[in-house]
Amino acid sequence: MSGTTPLQSPPEVAAGDLSDRLGRPLHDLRISVTDRCNFRCTYCMPADLFGEDYAFLPRSEVLTFEEVERLTRLFVALGVRKVRITGGEPLLRRDLPELINRLSQIDGVDDLTLTTNGFLLAEHAENLAGAGLDRVTVSLDSLDRETFQRMSGRNADLARVLAGIDAAAEAGLTPIKINCVVERGVNDAQVVDLARHFRGTGHVLRFIEFMDVGTRNGWDLTQVVSAREILDSIDAEAPLEPVSANYRGEVAQRYAYRDGSGEIGIISSVSQPFCGDCHRARLSADGRLVTCLFAAGGRDLKKPLREGASDAELLEILRGTWQRRTDRYSEERAELTPTSGRVRPKIEMYQIGG
């Protein structure tokens, strides 16, 4: 693209010295490659607000693969070791394996993953694995077809998602994680069914408390099923025991089945916030650096990138943005819920991939 500076070798950076104002290092980068999605999940892109005529980003506003690669190299120079590709639905991005191949060859990326709704996964799993993708996470909120359709909307097809999970396993994109957002009165009665289905498969099922991401999902605290409730319901049928985190800042609390048949995870952003260990940065499809899932916006990187900024100049933007970071929204949520009258604007989840 005209105006884009060629890839350079990033200057040497003392990554270990980089931390935000709460002492949190930069370790994970989540890259949204598109704001478009073929589902209309009620907690992300409800169909009544995101109809057929909804105006998504024009192609010219979305970062090119070259731009994504260049920025990723700079993030790695600052300490990032784990990179996750997200959307919208990332498998809608044309020629995605090309980007995976580019990122897989960056020295310092130890874990390259992708989050998907699984609808297109069966046809892409082999190519993604061949391009260097390590593993996938699939969003799946219910095994009941009616509930799945209600939560995923539009042309969601449960059978295709399950086939995608099987294809990913066959392609070696493991361990596969299955993410389930739990909403009271919607799919909470099916939590044990999901656990029963994936127990013993080697896949890691993770339950996520319904969060107030964005501003369009009608979130209410009464809809939240707490981590404790989820844990107790599964433990009653298949006893569980806590397992140590794989690394500092792991978002899910891990629990293993006592009989050795696998494990589950629970992400408790509402009832047990984990802001204190958050070391994730997010890059939106249009090139904004977002430092919190609940942020109102982000630092524009596309403009300096396309105006010819050097790697050193871009590194200073990244470094300065992270060093000024003070985000801890989940810990402050109690004071910012709708009943307090102090609701603040937040970026939408489909723009940064959750």
C-alpha positions in Angstrom: 0.0 0.0 0.0 1.2 3.5 -0.8 2.7 5.3 2.1 3.6 2.1 4.0 7.1 1.9 5.3 8.9 -1.4 4.3 9.5 -4.0 7.1 12.5 -3.2 9.2 14.4 -5.0 11.9 13.0 -3.5 15.1 15.6 -1.8 17.4 16.8 -3.7 20.4 14.4 -3.1 23.3 14.7 -4.1 26.9 11.3 -5.8 27.0 11.6 -6.8 30.7 11.6 -3.1 31.7 8.2 -2.4 30.1 5.2 -2.4 32.5 2.1 -0.3 33.0 1.4 1.9 36.0 0.1 -1.1 37.9 3.3 -3.1 37.3 1.7 -5.4 34.6 4.0 -6.5 31.8 3.0 -6.8 28.1 2.8 -10.4 27.2 -0.2 -11.2 25.0 -1.5 -9.6 21.8 -4.9 -10.2 20.4 -5.3 -9.1 16.7 -8.7 -8.5 15.2 -8.4 -9.1 11.4 -12.0 -8.1 10.6 -15.0 -6.5 12.2 -17.4 -8.7 10.1 -19.1 -11.9 11.4 -21.4 -14.5 9.9 -23.2 -15.0 13.3 -25.3 -12.6 15.3 -24.6 -13.6 18.9 -26.9 -11.8 21.3 -24.1 -10.8 23.6 -21.9 -9.3 20.8 -23.7 -8.4 17.6 -27.5 -8.7 18.2 -29.3 -9.1 14.9 -31.8 -6.3 15.6 -28.9 -3.8 15.7 -26.6 -5.5 13.1 -28.9 -6.1 10.1 -28.0 -6.9 6.5 -27.4 -3.2 5.8 -25.1 -2.5 8.7 -22.0 -0.6 7.5 -18.8 -2.4 8.5 -15.3 -1.1 7.8 -14.4 -0.6 4.2 -11.4 -2.7 3.1 -9.2 0.4 2.8 -9.6 1.0 6.6 -8.6 -2.5 7.6 -4.9 -3.2 8.3 -3.1 -5.1 5.5 -1.2 -8.3 6.4 2.0 -6.4 5.9 0.9 -3.8 8.4 -0.2 -6.5 10.9 3.1 -8.3 10.6 5.1 -5.2 11.1 3.2 -4.1 14.2 3.4 -7.7 15.6 7.2 -7.7 15.3 7.2 -4.4 17.2 5.0 -5.8 19.9 7.2 -8.9 20.2 10.2 -6.5 20.6 8.4 -5.1 23.6 7.7 -8.5 25.3 4.7 -10.1 23.6 5.1 -13.9 23.3 1.5 -15.0 22.7 -0.5 -13.9 19.7 -4.2 -14.6 19.1 -6.1 -13.9 15.9 -9.6 -12.8 16.4 -12.5 -10.8 14.7 -15.4 -10.4 14.2 -15.0 -13.9 12.7 -11.4 -14.2 11.5 -12.1 -17.0 9.0 -14.0 -14.4 6.9 -10.7 -12.7 6.2 -9.6 -13.7 2.8 -6.3 -15.6 2.6 -5.9 -15.7 6.3 -3.3 -18.6 6.2 -1.0 -16.1 4.5 -1.1 -14.0 7.6 -0.7 -17.0 9.9 2.4 -18.0 7.9 3.9 -14.5 8.3 3.3 -14.4 12.1 4.5 -17.9 12.7 7.9 -17.0 11.4 8.4 -14.1 13.8 11.1 -15.1 16.3 9.7 -14.7 19.8 6.1 -15.7 19.1 5.8 -18.8 21.2 2.1 -19.4 20.9 0.0 -18.5 17.8 -3.7 -19.2 18.2 -7.0 -18.3 16.7 -10.6 -17.8 18.1 -13.5 -18.7 15.8 -17.2 -19.5 15.9 -16.2 -22.7 14.1 -18.7 -22.4 11.2 -15.9 -22.3 8.5 -13.3 -24.2 10.5 -13.7 -27.6 8.8 -12.7 -26.2 5.4 -9.8 -24.2 6.7 -8.3 -26.2 9.6 -5.7 -28.1 7.5 -4.5 -25.0 5.8 -4.2 -23.1 9.0 -2.2 -25.8 10.6 0.0 -26.0 7.6 0.6 -22.3 7.8 1.9 -22.5 11.3 -1.1 -22.0 13.6 -0.6 -23.8 16.9 -4.2 -24.2 18.1 -7.8 -22.9 18.1 -10.5 -21.8 20.5 -14.1 -22.3 19.4 -17.1 -20.4 20.7 -20.0 -22.8 21.5 -22.7 -21.7 23.9 -25.0 -24.8 23.8 -25.4 -28.3 22.4 -29.2 -27.8 22.2 -30.0 -26.7 18.6 -32.7 -24.3 19.6 -30.7 -22.6 22.3 -27.6 -22.5 20.0 -29.7 -20.8 17.2 -31.2 -18.4 19.7 -27.8 -17.3 21.0 -25.8 -17.4 17.8 -28.5 -16.1 15.4 -28.6 -15.8 11.6 -27.3 -18.9 9.8 -25.6 -20.5 12.7 -25.4 -24.3 12.3 -24.5 -26.4 15.3 -23.5 -29.4 13.2 -21.0 -27.4 11.2 -19.4 -26.0 14.4 -19.0 -29.5 15.8 -17.6 -30.7 12.5 -15.1 -27.8 12.6 -14.0 -28.9 16.1 -13.4 -32.4 14.8 -11.5 -31.1 11.8 -9.3 -28.9 14.0 -8.4 -31.9 16.2 -7.6 -34.0 13.1 -5.3 -31.2 11.8 -3.5 -31.1 15.2 -4.7 -27.6 16.3 -4.7 -28.8 19.9 -5.4 -28.6 22.7 -8.7 -27.1 21.5 -10.5 -24.8 23.9 -14.3 -24.4 23.8 -15.7 -21.1 25.1 -19.2 -21.0 26.4 -20.8 -17.7 27.6 -23.3 -18.5 30.3 -26.5 -16.4 30.6 -29.1 -17.0 33.3 -32.4 -18.2 31.9 -30.9 -18.8 28.5 -28.3 -21.7 28.6 -27.3 -22.0 32.2 -29.4 -25.3 32.6 -27.2 -26.8 29.8 -23.8 -26.3 31.5 -23.6 -29.8 32.7 -24.6 -31.2 29.3 -21.7 -29.4 27.7 -19.3 -30.6 30.4 -20.5 -34.1 29.9 -20.1 -34.0 26.1 -16.5 -32.7 26.1 -15.2 -34.6 29.2 -12.6 -37.1 28.1 -12.1 -35.7 24.6 -8.9 -33.8 25.5 -10.6 -30.5 24.7 -10.7 -27.8 27.4 -14.2 -26.4 28.0 -14.2 -22.9 29.4 -17.3 -21.2 30.9 -17.4 -17.4 30.8 -19.5 -15.2 33.0 -21.8 -13.0 30.9 -19.9 -9.7 30.7 -20.9 -6.1 29.9 -18.6 -5.9 26.9 -19.6 -3.1 24.6 -22.9 -1.2 24.9 -25.4 -3.2 22.8 -26.0 -6.6 24.5 -28.5 -5.4 27.2 -26.3 -6.6 30.0 -27.7 -6.8 33.5 -26.1 -8.2 36.6 -29.1 -10.5 37.2 -28.2 -12.4 34.0 -24.8 -13.4 35.3 -24.3 -16.9 36.5 -21.4 -16.8 38.9 -18.3 -19.0 38.6 -19.2 -20.6 41.9 -22.6 -21.7 40.6 -21.1 -23.1 37.4 -18.4 -25.0 39.3 -20.9 -26.4 41.8 -23.3 -27.7 39.1 -20.5 -29.6 37.3 -18.8 -30.8 40.5 -22.1 -32.3 41.7 -22.0 -34.8 38.8 -18.2 -35.1 38.1 -16.0 -34.1 41.1 -13.4 -31.4 40.4 -10.3 -30.1 42.0 -8.4 -26.8 41.4 -5.3 -26.8 39.2 -2.5 -24.3 39.3 -2.4 -21.7 36.5 -0.2 -22.4 33.5 1.2 -18.9 33.7 0.7 -15.6 35.5 -2.3 -13.8 34.1 -4.1 -16.9 32.7 -7.7 -15.7 32.5 -9.4 -19.0 33.3 -9.3 -20.6 36.7 -8.5 -24.3 36.0 -10.3 -27.3 37.5 -9.4 -31.0 36.8 -11.8 -33.9 37.0 -10.7 -36.0 39.9 -10.9 -39.2 37.8 -8.3 -37.8 35.3 -10.8 -37.4 32.5 -9.8 -33.8 31.6 -10.3 -30.3 32.9 -12.5 -27.2 32.6 -11.8 -23.5 33.0 -14.0 -20.7 34.4 -13.5 -17.1 33.5 -15.0 -15.0 36.3 -14.5 -11.4 35.1 -17.6 -10.3 37.0 -17.6 -12.2 40.3 -13.8 -12.5 40.7 -12.1 -9.8 38.6 -8.5 -10.6 37.6 -7.4 -7.1 36.4 -4.3 -7.2 38.6 -2.7 -9.8 36.3 -3.9 -8.6 32.9 -1.1 -8.4 30.4 -3.1 -8.3 27.2 -3.1 -5.7 24.4 -5.6 -5.7 21.6 -5.1 -4.5 18.0 -8.4 -3.6 16.3 -9.0 -4.4 12.6 -8.6 -0.7 11.8 -5.3 -0.3 13.7 -6.2 0.9 17.1 -4.2 -0.3 20.2 -6.8 -1.1 22.9 -5.5 -1.7 26.4 -8.7 -3.1 28.0 -11.6 -5.2 26.8 -13.8 -2.5 28.3 -12.0 0.5 27.0 -13.9 3.4 25.3 -11.5 3.5 22.4 -7.8 3.1 21.5 -4.6 4.7 20.2 -4.5 5.0 16.5 -1.5 3.2 15.0 -2.7 3.1 11.4 -2.2 6.9 10.8 1.4 7.0 11.8 2.0 3.6 10.1 0.7 4.8 6.8 2.3 8.2 7.1 5.8 6.6 7.1 6.6 6.4 10.8 9.9 4.5 11.5 9.9 1.4 13.7 11.6 3.4 16.4 8.8 6.0 16.3 6.1 3.3 16.4 7.9 1.6 19.3 7.8 4.8 21.3 4.0 5.0 20.7 3.5 1.4 21.8 5.8 1.8 24.8 4.3 5.1 25.9 0.7 3.8 25.6 1.4 0.7 27.6 3.4 2.6 30.3 0.4 5.0 30.8 -2.0 2.1 31.2 -4.1 2.1 34.3 -7.1 0.0 33.2 -8.9 -2.1 35.8 -12.5 -1.9 34.7 -13.7 -5.2 36.1 -12.5 -4.2 39.5 -14.4 -0.9 39.2 -17.6 -2.4 37.7 -19.6 -2.2 40.9 -19.5 1.6 40.8 -20.2 1.8 37.0 -23.3 -0.5 36.6 -26.5 1.1 35.1 -28.1 1.4 38.5 -25.4 3.8 39.6 -26.2 6.2 36.7 -22.5 6.2 35.8 -22.4 4.1 32.6 -19.4 4.9 30.4 -19.0 4.2 26.6 -17.1 1.0 25.7 -15.7 -0.4 22.5 -17.8 -3.2 21.0 -16.6 -6.7 21.3 -16.8 -7.5 17.6 -14.2 -4.8 17.0 -11.6 -6.3 19.2 -12.5 -10.0 19.5 -13.2 -10.3 23.2 
